[in-house]
Amino acid sequence: MFNNKSILITGGTGSFGKQYVQTMLERYRPKRLIIYSRDELKQFEMEQRFNDPCMRYFIGDVRDRDRLTTAMHGVDYVIHAAALKQVPAAEYNPMECIKTNIYGAENVIQAALANDIDKVIALSTDKAANPINLYGATKLASDKLFVAANNIAGGRKTRFAVVRYGNVVGSRGSVVPFFKQRIVSGADHLPITDVRMTRFWITLQQGVDFVLTNFERMYGGEIFVPKIPSIRVVDLAQAMAPELPQRVVGIRPGEKLHEVMCPADDSHLTLEFDDHFVIQPTIQFNQHVDFEVNRVNEKGRPVEQDFEFQSGRNQRFLSINEIIAMNELAGI
């Protein structure tokens, strides 16, 4: 469905954007792949690696609706990956996080509607489920905006969906590069926030594949959640540096012990498929949709009352050897 199509990705110079572009160029023949981001140096560096004739690089901020509207002219699909994501930074700079993650989401929606885009998928995070930090709260607000945008669209063809997943192995600013930097620099220990801490775990390629598949699955209004394993942070440290001791340093501002992707309060809206969950919209749209059968004819079923997909109670945890293998797969 992506051959001869134009796709724009906001925040496209990030870890997801690079993996997405590599995948698209390997598997499809897109008409245009548009990288929309605000950092000219990152765009310059990315252009040295990805210089296919279909590539376009647009300097712009998601806070700028006019620039977004211009960039989306003639585009078929949009992936919204731009966000301020660092939890402590959001706690200390709340309005900056709100301007990008909430106002920016609204700008993407309005620009997509103005250009009659076919489909838009916004990337979310497990921190948006039952949020306790500002970053999670802004992403929850963003999720609600994208779901409700299907109602705002009215008779227009544009449809919006959300993909929510957990920690990405090796993504910029995450714990794996942080541990790796300390190991390389000769640190005498690895800092652990809490020995009980768990996280959902997914590779960049798995995240990209999940997004691509959901463009085909979506009606509009869904929050897609992949069935992925969990890790214990102490196991991650052991996998990366078995010879180094671990030192507990305490939970950072706004951090949770465990993450949630499908909250129990949404169990009445949650459908289970073979390899993923779908959280149905809380509001009714103009056109009735049976989300239990998606556009590729996969069939889901309602989950049990009070079901919760939580990293600390996941049915599958990665062993230390599996974490090592996953890190190697991610090039770490």
C-alpha angles and dihedrals in degrees: 000000000000100000112115090002130126116233128186123197121193114215085020097161092067127098093272094047094053093049091045093052092047090051094047093050092048097047108027144031104233120188092221135000108197120198110202115188142125103236112090094189093055090047091050091050092046091049090059089061101034111039101141113148090250093060121106126181119205122186108216146120125237086229087069108077095182093054091047091051091052093047092051095055108129094003122142103191135022130199113195107208101144115114145132099249111171108109099208092043090054091051091054097039104034100160093051089054091048093049093053103033101038108021089038091053091052090050091052090051095049093045090050092050092047090054097042092237114190101223137001126193120190120202114231136177141230086248088072090068111087090343122208097174132060094246091056092045092053091049090049088053089048091051090052091049093053093046093048090046088077088065093044089053090068110175094353118110097235114117128189132203138168131228115203124189142150138250114335115222109250098354116156113279095012129123098263096062088042092055091043093053091051092048093050092047091056100252116180094221144010117242115235119192094205131347090226095056119125133181138189110250130212135155123236091246092052089050093050093047091050092053093047092050093049092057084067096041100047130104093173130270098052127129104211118207122185122221099243133160129254132232133205110234091224088057090051090053091047091049093051100040114010091170096056123085119234123234123199110229102170135254117302122237110291095007126138130212091225133015129226128209101173110034121213089235088064096047091108088059098041124104124192121218128178096273105009148026129237123208106205120220117271091221131063119244128213091259120051115235128190100218092184089081114042129204093272090051097252111152125223134189133210116265123234119278112277092014111161129186100214128165094229094052098038117141090229129050123178117241120228090259091050090051090052090050092048091049090051090049088054091050096252 
